[in-house]
Amino acid sequence: MKKNLSWGNLPIEKDIEILDYDKKFFNKSEIKILTHGKGRSYGDVCLNTRLLSLANHKKFLKVDKENSLLTCSSNLTIKEVLNEIVPKGYFLPVVPGTQNITIGGAIANDIHGKNHHTSGSIGNFVKSIELHRSDIGMITCDENNNKSVFNSTIGGLGLTGTIISITIELKKINSIYMETVSKKFYSFKEFIELNNNFEKNYEYCVGWLDLVNLRKGSFRGVLLAGNHLNNETDKVNILKKSRQISFPLTLPFSLINKITIKILNSLYFAINKEKKSTKQTYRSFFFPLDIINNWNKAYGKNGFFQYQFVVPSKYAESFISKFIEILNENNQTPALTVLKKFGSIQSIGNLSFPREGVTLAIDFPNKGNSTLKFLQLLDKLVISHEGALYPAKDARMSKEIFEKSFPNKNIFKRDIDPLFSSFFWERVK
Ligand SMILES: Cc1cc2nc3c(=O)[nH]c(=O)nc-3n(C[C@H](O)[C@H](O)[C@H](O)COP(=O)(O)OP(=O)(O)OC[C@H]3O[C@@H](n4cnc5c(N)ncnc54)[C@H](O)[C@@H]3O)c2cc1C
């Protein structure tokens, strides 16, 4: 059995075999499989008893400067792609909170970034996908060819076949630096007002929340916003190799508990001075967590759940106060918490998660049954507010919750590759 195949490090009871992808693979296989990227999904959307890895497959990348298009193999990581394209004056249109994910994984979960209000999710920029299916072989899918499979592969949780390469529209940049601002807020209402203002001037916005040091039932947080610096003289030179520290080992117990989180949050809140305008590299703005390799090990051998949902903006305020009530009644520890607003740009994937509203992503140490029961209470609250859960972060949502979150499930089902499945899909299909 392999460990650390998904980010939450939750105990896996089944044996898992990892096989190398090759072009003839599907002729030989009858047992269900799933393509695996970097295992940066938190739960079981990236797991199956048989995983197919493209890590040893050929990598390639080509930039069409005339049309600002990138064609590259799906096994490249965001980091590898940025290292190549940033010095040429380009950036990916959407990046997540870590650069250690593959392009294939980014498409299969139709990832969102801090710029949903200006750009939507990554699928909105994908021009075409080369997909290897076990039933019909290699196909190209885009808006004109195999359109249904195209819309099901974007956000398709790896179930429509193996993505071999993609072509995607790039964004032009003039600098490796970002101009950033930060401001503190002390209630959800304040967050929304601040965020609405920042959204007018900044391409990227994200909120960090402290849900453990509550004052009169209300939380505090810091809103960060930024733009790529547009200084023509500020050449897009190569960033020096970033310093990284590694979390050495998985401990038998979790270092993340109410006391440590209270201290960490207070420190973060104190260190984060309100700043009118500062300059920082794109890496420190987009990927601050990547500085500590394997920080997920701090949660110990039982791992942790990330719970990410979206609820429509019209319900967000009443939702958040009920949410805090449930949190207070249960002895769970909300650790790293990220709050964002999704804009109105629609995703094109049949199972894409992003949609207009407010999204919250919270890490909870796995305390066994009590955590599972608590998360079920949250499920009920999310669904009763017409919300949805994010499969990339999930390890336990029920079939019912999945169906309520993804009304296009039956359209999607028509495009599944018959040889593909995942632990996640076996639970919710
Ligand atoms: C610190 C951190 C921050 C994050 N921040 C964000 C964020 O801001 N926004 C966001 O949307 N997500 C975020 N995520 C989640 C992450 O971006 C997604 O889970 C992403 O899909 C992981 O990619 P991966 O390469 O690790 O793929 P895996 O986790 O290994 O797989 C994810 C899915 O992609 C499929 N897949 C992988 N490669 C292929 C392929 N070649 N062909 C077909 N299917 C494939 C798998 O079958 C699986 O269904 C974050 C994760 C971490 C750990």
The ligand as an SDF file (V2000), in Angstrom:
LIG
                    3D

 53 58  0  0  0  0  0  0  0  0999 V2000
   -2.0640   23.6730   -0.9010 C   0  0  0  0  0  0  0  0  0  0  0  0
   -3.1390   23.4430   -1.9300 C   0  0  0  0  0  0  0  0  0  0  0  0
   -3.8190   24.5320   -2.4430 C   0  0  0  0  0  0  0  0  0  0  0  0
   -4.8300   24.3430   -3.4000 C   0  0  0  0  0  0  0  0  0  0  0  0
   -5.4880   25.4330   -3.8870 N   0  0  0  0  0  0  0  0  0  0  0  0
   -6.4700   25.2730   -4.8010 C   0  0  0  0  0  0  0  0  0  0  0  0
   -7.1520   26.4040   -5.3490 C   0  0  0  0  0  0  0  0  0  0  0  0
   -6.8670   27.5460   -5.0080 O   0  0  0  0  0  0  0  0  0  0  0  0
   -8.1160   26.1640   -6.2850 N   0  0  0  0  0  0  0  0  0  0  0  0
   -8.4400   24.9070   -6.6970 C   0  0  0  0  0  0  0  0  0  0  0  0
   -9.3290   24.7760   -7.5490 O   0  0  0  0  0  0  0  0  0  0  0  0
   -7.8090   23.8200   -6.1950 N   0  0  0  0  0  0  0  0  0  0  0  0
   -6.8390   23.9800   -5.2640 C   0  0  0  0  0  0  0  0  0  0  0  0
   -6.1880   22.8720   -4.7610 N   0  0  0  0  0  0  0  0  0  0  0  0
   -6.5810   21.5420   -5.2490 C   0  0  0  0  0  0  0  0  0  0  0  0
   -5.7440   21.1070   -6.4620 C   0  0  0  0  0  0  0  0  0  0  0  0
   -5.5190   22.1930   -7.3220 O   0  0  0  0  0  0  0  0  0  0  0  0
   -6.5140   20.0620   -7.2530 C   0  0  0  0  0  0  0  0  0  0  0  0
   -6.8920   19.0160   -6.4250 O   0  0  0  0  0  0  0  0  0  0  0  0
   -5.7290   19.5230   -8.4470 C   0  0  0  0  0  0  0  0  0  0  0  0
   -6.6120   18.7850   -9.2630 O   0  0  0  0  0  0  0  0  0  0  0  0
   -4.5670   18.6230   -8.0360 C   0  0  0  0  0  0  0  0  0  0  0  0
   -3.8330   18.2430   -9.1990 O   0  0  0  0  0  0  0  0  0  0  0  0
   -2.8680   16.9860   -9.1910 P   0  0  0  0  0  0  0  0  0  0  0  0
   -1.9490   17.0720  -10.3420 O   0  0  0  0  0  0  0  0  0  0  0  0
   -2.2430   16.8200   -7.8580 O   0  0  0  0  0  0  0  0  0  0  0  0
   -3.8940   15.8190   -9.5010 O   0  0  0  0  0  0  0  0  0  0  0  0
   -4.4580   14.6240   -8.5490 P   0  0  0  0  0  0  0  0  0  0  0  0
   -4.8450   15.1840   -7.2480 O   0  0  0  0  0  0  0  0  0  0  0  0
   -3.4740   13.4990   -8.5830 O   0  0  0  0  0  0  0  0  0  0  0  0
   -5.7340   14.2430   -9.3720 O   0  0  0  0  0  0  0  0  0  0  0  0
   -6.8330   15.1160   -9.4010 C   0  0  0  0  0  0  0  0  0  0  0  0
   -7.8380   14.6630  -10.4570 C   0  0  0  0  0  0  0  0  0  0  0  0
   -7.2450   14.8540  -11.7340 O   0  0  0  0  0  0  0  0  0  0  0  0
   -7.2810   13.6610  -12.4920 C   0  0  0  0  0  0  0  0  0  0  0  0
   -6.1020   13.6730  -13.3600 N   0  0  0  0  0  0  0  0  0  0  0  0
   -4.8270   13.9600  -13.0300 C   0  0  0  0  0  0  0  0  0  0  0  0
   -4.0520   13.8970  -14.1330 N   0  0  0  0  0  0  0  0  0  0  0  0
   -4.8680   13.5510  -15.1670 C   0  0  0  0  0  0  0  0  0  0  0  0
   -4.6620   13.3150  -16.5560 C   0  0  0  0  0  0  0  0  0  0  0  0
   -3.4650   13.4180  -17.1350 N   0  0  0  0  0  0  0  0  0  0  0  0
   -5.7300   12.9540  -17.2940 N   0  0  0  0  0  0  0  0  0  0  0  0
   -6.9740   12.8640  -16.7550 C   0  0  0  0  0  0  0  0  0  0  0  0
   -7.2160   13.0720  -15.4490 N   0  0  0  0  0  0  0  0  0  0  0  0
   -6.1700   13.4130  -14.6770 C   0  0  0  0  0  0  0  0  0  0  0  0
   -7.2770   12.5470  -11.4440 C   0  0  0  0  0  0  0  0  0  0  0  0
   -7.8300   11.3620  -11.9630 O   0  0  0  0  0  0  0  0  0  0  0  0
   -8.1480   13.1740  -10.3630 C   0  0  0  0  0  0  0  0  0  0  0  0
   -9.5100   12.9860  -10.6610 O   0  0  0  0  0  0  0  0  0  0  0  0
   -5.1600   23.0200   -3.8270 C   0  0  0  0  0  0  0  0  0  0  0  0
   -4.4610   21.9260   -3.3180 C   0  0  0  0  0  0  0  0  0  0  0  0
   -3.4580   22.1370   -2.3730 C   0  0  0  0  0  0  0  0  0  0  0  0
   -2.7150   20.9340   -1.8230 C   0  0  0  0  0  0  0  0  0  0  0  0
  1  2  1  0
  2  3  1  0
  2 52  2  0
  3  4  2  0
  4  5  1  0
  4 50  1  0
  5  6  2  0
  6  7  1  0
  6 13  1  0
  7  8  2  0
  7  9  1  0
  9 10  1  0
 10 11  2  0
 10 12  1  0
 12 13  2  0
 13 14  1  0
 14 15  1  0
 14 50  1  0
 15 16  1  0
 16 17  1  0
 16 18  1  0
 18 19  1  0
 18 20  1  0
 20 21  1  0
 20 22  1  0
 22 23  1  0
 23 24  1  0
 24 25  2  0
 24 26  1  0
 24 27  1  0
 27 28  1  0
 28 29  2  0
 28 30  1  0
 28 31  1  0
 31 32  1  0
 32 33  1  0
 33 34  1  0
 33 48  1  0
 34 35  1  0
 35 36  1  0
 35 46  1  0
 36 37  1  0
 36 45  1  0
 37 38  2  0
 38 39  1  0
 39 40  1  0
 39 45  2  0
 40 41  1  0
 40 42  2  0
 42 43  1  0
 43 44  2  0
 44 45  1  0
 46 47  1  0
 46 48  1  0
 48 49  1  0
 50 51  2  0
 51 52  1  0
 52 53  1  0
M  END
$$$$
